[in-house]
Amino acid sequence: MKIVSAAEMREIDRATSERFGVSSITLMENAGSAVGRFVLSDYPQAERVGILCGKGNNGGDGFVVARRLVEAGRAVRIMLLCDPEELRGDAAAMFQNMLRKLQPLKIAPLIVREASRLDSSDAAEIFAADVIVDAILGTGFRPPVSPLYAAAIGKMNAASAPIVAVDIPSGADADAMWPATATGAHDQARADAIVTFTAPRPAHVFAALISRPSGRTVIAPIGSPPEAIVSQLGLHLSTPFDFAPLLAPRAREGNKGSYGHVLVIGGSLGKAGAAAMAGFAALRAGAGLSTVATPKSVLATVAAFHPEVMTEPLPETEQGTISLRALGSGLDSLLEHRTLIAIGPGISRHSETAEFVRAIVKRRDTSMVVDADALNAFEGSAGQLNGRGRTVVITPHPGEMSRLTGLSIAEIQANRLEVARNFAREHELIVVLKGHRTLIAAPDGTVWVNPTGNPGMATGGTGDVLTGMVAGLIAQHPQHALEATALAVYLHGLAGDLASESVGENSLVATDLVRFLPQAFAQMRNRKSEEIRLHA
């Protein structure tokens, strides 16, 4: 799913009407109906709904919401923040449609032209509703907020009811990128949920628009065909529908050799579990075979982790890490017939082992996933890390990215998109910059943004599981490495979300992700609704 700018969204709506014959009033009807469905499904106990409408198209959407909720039997009260004669086009038409529905029920909108009117008892009734719908300003807004709208936003923010924003919280900048801005900024409405349409804008993905951790943004289709959704941002929000071709049923005649053989190189004394988890995660992600090559002294630990994972002993240093002697004549036979190498989980920062890592990664005939201390081996020499002519994926967290780039962690976090995109371009590889809204950046500048995952995944080993999953999925789909990488990140976060629902964020451990991965696959394949829900 493409992420589009506010200007691009206006062009998409125009093209949908002019080129594809879907009228603008139909788009408005579909948008308001989507918000109404959300209120009914997510707030089923809310009998009283207050709706605040501005004079633009966002207000027009709000009039449709009001009509739909009245039809569903809810007690609806509407506040219009302008004179009705100021309404134009589709918004004016929807206002008249709403009045025809409300008049037989003796429901009249409250017309507010001055801020003092917001202190009336009629207005207080709207702000005291069980749910408030914010349809004042949409993604086409440009500052400043008018005094009347600002006063209404302030009253709405002070209310105790949850707020559902139509398209975007009123007063927010739809094109806001990193760093995320604090919700509840001056003249900006708070939101407990957002229902937007067709495609997300940057702020829906990157800015802190939702006021509570459990809130969500729904992206609802309203009639624009895929051909109309054009963007120059080079940003994609990962969704289940993007990965459908990679989740197709397997061929009847398939065998273990059909789905790739992953070689995990890693582990060290005290960190054998990291390599073992990566090896097993590759199998859980669907790889046909998985072998872990690890120092001889920890091989038994790895072998005991799961019987399906094969093992290979490597020469070791006195400290129980992989020795340079592992580059001997046996290495070529070890690499033979392996589809992909995943190097780094638990491998350590021992100087001799780091030299071994650099030698392996610089082999031009091997595709690989590079993680953890294998990345740290390139501190100060990131120029040697290059994917030209092959598939190379790196999966750094901000600290590892800091060591690769020489930037501080604060600089990395403040410019995540630029850092990931620039490094991918310059080094001709795929960057998975981990964190909230993990980024998957390709050498051509395309960036996928991952919407899944939760803070419970901030625990040791989850990155090792991700490394194995990325390797396992690329091994099955080597011609679609970018999509396979994005799918691995999406499934990794989704498995974490499912695990968190079961065990809670505090108790979640890395192997829970492997345990819930089959359920994550099933949820992806069984998805029916075209709506996308993006958690805060």
SVG drawing of the C-alpha trace seen along z (x, -y; Angstrom):
<svg xmlns="http://www.w3.org/2000/svg" viewBox="-41 -35 84 69">
<polyline fill="none" stroke="black" stroke-width="0.4" points="0.0,0.0 1.5,-3.3 1.9,-6.2 0.9,-9.5 1.2,-13.2 -1.9,-15.3 -1.5,-16.9 -1.2,-13.4 -4.4,-12.4 -6.3,-15.3 -5.0,-14.2 -6.0,-10.6 -9.6,-11.8 -9.7,-13.9 -8.4,-11.1 -10.9,-8.7 -13.7,-10.9 -12.5,-12.2 -10.7,-9.1 -12.5,-6.2 -16.0,-7.6 -16.5,-7.4 -18.2,-10.7 -16.8,-12.8 -20.1,-12.6 -19.9,-8.8 -16.4,-9.0 -17.8,-11.2 -20.7,-8.8 -18.3,-5.9 -15.9,-7.7 -18.6,-8.8 -20.1,-5.3 -16.7,-3.8 -16.5,-6.1 -20.1,-5.1 -19.2,-1.4 -16.2,-1.9 -18.1,-3.7 -20.7,-1.0 -18.2,1.8 -15.6,0.4 -18.0,-1.5 -21.1,0.7 -22.2,-0.5 -22.0,-4.2 -25.7,-5.4 -25.0,-9.1 -22.7,-10.4 -21.6,-14.0 -20.3,-15.1 -18.4,-18.3 -18.4,-19.4 -16.4,-22.1 -17.4,-23.8 -15.2,-21.8 -15.3,-18.2 -14.3,-16.8 -17.6,-18.3 -19.4,-16.7 -18.0,-13.3 -19.3,-14.1 -22.8,-14.7 -22.8,-11.2 -21.6,-9.8 -24.5,-11.5 -27.1,-10.1 -25.6,-6.6 -25.6,-6.5 -29.2,-7.9 -30.2,-5.1 -28.5,-2.6 -30.6,-4.0 -27.9,-6.0 -28.8,-9.3 -26.8,-11.8 -26.2,-15.5 -24.4,-17.6 -22.5,-20.8 -21.8,-22.8 -19.0,-25.4 -20.2,-27.8 -23.3,-29.2 -25.0,-26.5 -24.9,-29.0 -21.1,-28.7 -21.2,-25.1 -20.3,-24.3 -20.4,-21.4 -20.7,-17.9 -20.6,-19.1 -23.7,-21.2 -25.5,-18.3 -24.7,-16.0 -25.9,-18.6 -29.3,-18.6 -29.4,-14.8 -28.7,-14.7 -31.4,-17.3 -34.0,-15.2 -33.1,-12.3 -33.1,-14.3 -36.1,-16.6 -38.8,-13.8 -37.0,-12.9 -37.0,-16.6 -33.2,-16.6 -31.6,-19.9 -27.9,-20.6 -26.5,-23.2 -25.1,-26.1 -22.1,-27.7 -20.8,-30.9 -19.0,-32.3 -16.8,-30.7 -19.1,-32.0 -21.8,-29.6 -19.6,-26.7 -20.4,-27.3 -24.1,-26.8 -26.1,-23.9 -26.7,-22.6 -23.0,-22.5 -22.3,-20.9 -24.7,-18.0 -22.6,-17.3 -19.3,-17.4 -20.8,-15.0 -21.6,-12.3 -20.4,-8.7 -18.2,-9.2 -17.2,-12.3 -16.6,-12.3 -14.1,-15.0 -15.1,-16.1 -13.8,-19.7 -10.6,-19.7 -9.1,-17.1 -5.8,-16.3 -6.1,-19.4 -5.8,-21.8 -3.1,-24.4 -2.3,-26.5 -3.4,-28.5 -6.5,-27.1 -9.3,-29.7 -10.2,-31.0 -13.6,-29.3 -12.2,-26.0 -9.4,-26.3 -11.9,-26.9 -14.0,-23.9 -10.9,-21.7 -10.0,-22.9 -13.5,-22.0 -13.3,-18.6 -9.9,-17.8 -11.2,-18.6 -14.1,-16.2 -13.9,-12.8 -15.3,-10.9 -13.1,-9.0 -12.7,-10.9 -12.8,-9.3 -11.1,-11.5 -12.4,-11.6 -9.3,-11.4 -6.9,-13.0 -7.2,-14.8 -8.2,-18.4 -5.2,-20.8 -2.6,-18.0 -0.2,-18.3 -0.9,-15.3 2.6,-15.4 4.5,-15.3 7.4,-12.9 9.9,-11.8 10.5,-12.8 7.0,-12.0 5.3,-15.0 3.5,-14.9 -0.2,-14.5 -2.4,-17.3 -0.3,-20.0 -1.6,-23.6 -4.7,-23.8 -4.6,-20.1 -7.3,-17.7 -6.5,-14.6 -7.8,-11.3 -8.4,-7.8 -8.9,-6.4 -8.6,-7.7 -10.5,-6.5 -8.8,-7.6 -9.4,-6.7 -7.7,-5.0 -4.1,-5.4 -2.3,-6.7 -0.5,-10.1 2.9,-10.3 1.5,-11.6 -0.8,-8.5 2.3,-6.3 5.0,-8.4 3.4,-11.1 2.0,-10.5 -1.6,-11.3 -3.3,-8.8 -3.6,-9.7 -3.7,-6.2 -1.5,-3.1 -4.4,-0.9 -5.7,-3.3 -5.6,-2.6 -5.8,-4.1 -8.1,-2.5 -7.4,-2.9 -10.7,-2.2 -11.1,-1.8 -13.8,-4.1 -13.7,-3.4 -10.3,-4.6 -8.9,-1.8 -5.2,-0.9 -4.3,-2.6 -5.4,-6.0 -3.1,-5.7 0.1,-7.3 2.9,-8.6 6.4,-10.0 7.3,-9.5 8.7,-6.0 7.1,-4.9 5.0,-1.8 3.0,-0.7 3.3,3.1 -0.1,4.8 -1.3,8.4 -2.5,7.7 1.0,6.7 2.3,10.2 -0.5,12.4 1.8,13.8 4.3,14.9 1.7,16.7 0.2,18.8 -0.3,22.5 2.8,24.7 3.0,26.9 1.9,30.5 5.2,31.8 7.3,29.6 10.0,31.1 12.4,29.8 14.8,28.8 12.2,26.6 12.2,24.1 15.8,23.3 18.6,24.2 19.6,21.6 23.0,21.6 23.2,19.7 26.8,18.8 26.9,17.7 26.9,18.6 29.7,18.5 30.2,19.6 27.3,18.2 25.4,17.1 24.6,20.3 20.8,19.7 20.9,16.8 22.1,18.9 19.8,21.8 16.7,19.4 17.7,18.0 18.1,21.5 14.7,22.7 13.0,19.4 14.2,20.0 12.3,23.3 9.2,21.8 9.2,19.2 9.1,22.0 12.7,22.8 13.1,26.4 16.4,26.9 18.3,25.0 21.9,25.7 23.6,23.8 27.4,23.6 28.8,22.8 31.9,23.2 32.5,26.9 32.2,26.4 28.6,25.0 27.3,27.3 25.6,29.6 23.6,26.7 22.5,25.7 21.7,29.3 19.5,29.7 17.4,26.7 15.3,28.4 15.9,31.7 14.9,30.3 17.9,27.9 21.1,29.4 24.5,28.4 28.1,28.1 31.1,27.6 33.6,24.8 37.1,24.3 37.1,21.9 39.2,19.5 40.2,20.1 37.3,17.9 34.8,20.2 34.1,18.0 34.5,18.8 38.2,18.9 39.8,17.7 40.7,21.3 37.1,21.8 38.1,20.1 40.0,23.3 39.3,25.8 36.1,27.1 34.3,23.7 33.5,24.1 31.9,27.5 29.9,26.0 28.6,23.2 27.9,25.5 24.2,25.8 23.2,23.3 20.7,20.8 21.5,18.1 23.8,17.3 22.5,15.6 25.6,14.4 25.8,12.7 23.4,14.1 25.5,14.6 28.7,14.5 30.5,12.1 32.9,9.2 36.1,11.1 38.7,9.6 39.6,12.8 35.9,13.7 35.3,10.2 38.0,10.8 36.3,14.1 33.0,12.2 34.5,9.6 36.0,12.3 32.7,14.2 30.6,11.1 33.0,9.9 32.5,13.1 30.7,11.8 29.1,15.1 26.9,15.4 23.6,13.8 23.2,13.2 21.5,11.6 23.9,9.8 22.9,9.0 24.1,8.3 27.9,8.5 28.5,9.4 27.4,5.8 29.6,4.5 32.5,6.2 32.2,3.4 32.5,0.5 34.7,-2.1 34.8,-0.1 31.3,-0.1 32.5,-0.7 33.4,3.0 29.7,3.9 28.2,3.9 25.5,5.9 26.4,5.1 25.4,8.0 23.8,10.1 21.2,10.0 22.5,8.6 20.1,7.7 21.3,6.0 19.1,5.8 20.6,3.2 19.0,1.7 19.8,-2.0 22.9,-1.3 24.4,0.9 23.4,-1.6 25.2,-4.2 28.4,-2.2 28.0,-1.6 27.4,-5.3 29.3,-7.2 26.1,-9.1 24.8,-9.3 21.8,-7.2 19.9,-10.4 20.7,-11.4 19.7,-8.0 16.3,-8.2 15.6,-11.8 16.3,-10.9 15.4,-7.2 14.0,-7.4 16.9,-9.4 19.5,-7.3 18.0,-3.9 17.3,-5.1 20.8,-6.7 22.7,-3.7 20.7,-1.3 21.4,-3.4 25.1,-3.9 25.8,-0.3 23.5,1.3 21.7,3.5 18.5,3.8 18.4,2.1 16.0,3.3 16.3,0.5 14.6,1.9 12.4,0.0 8.9,-1.4 7.8,-1.4 10.7,0.7 11.9,-0.5 12.8,1.8 14.9,-0.3 15.9,0.9 18.9,-0.2 16.5,-2.0 15.2,-4.3 11.9,-2.4 11.1,-2.1 8.5,0.1 7.2,-0.8 6.1,2.0 2.9,1.4 3.1,4.5 4.9,5.1 4.7,3.9 7.0,2.9 6.9,6.4 9.3,7.4 12.0,5.3 13.6,8.4 16.8,10.4 16.6,12.7 13.8,11.2 16.3,9.8 17.8,13.3 14.4,14.7 13.9,11.9 17.2,12.8 16.2,16.4 12.8,15.4 14.2,13.0 16.7,15.7 14.0,18.4 11.6,16.3 14.3,15.1 15.4,18.7 11.9,19.5 11.6,16.4 15.1,15.4 13.8,13.4 11.6,11.3 14.1,10.5 12.7,7.1 9.1,8.3 10.2,11.4 12.2,9.2 9.2,6.9 6.9,10.0 9.3,11.4 9.3,8.1 5.5,7.9 5.0,11.5 7.6,11.0 5.7,8.1 2.3,9.8 3.6,12.9 4.7,10.5 1.3,8.9 -0.4,12.3 2.1,13.3 1.4,10.1 -2.3,10.7 -1.7,14.2 1.1,13.6 1.2,9.8 4.0,7.4 6.0,7.9 6.2,11.7 6.9,11.9 10.2,13.7 11.7,14.3 10.7,17.9 7.1,16.8 7.4,15.2 8.4,18.6 5.5,20.2 2.9,17.8 4.4,17.6 2.0,20.3 -1.0,18.3 0.4,15.1 0.7,16.9 -2.9,18.2 -4.2,14.7 -2.5,13.2 -3.9,15.9 -7.4,15.7 -7.8,11.9 -11.1,10.9 -11.6,7.2 -10.0,4.7 -9.7,2.2 -6.2,1.9 -5.8,1.3 -2.6,-0.5 -1.9,-0.4 -0.6,-3.4"/>
</svg>
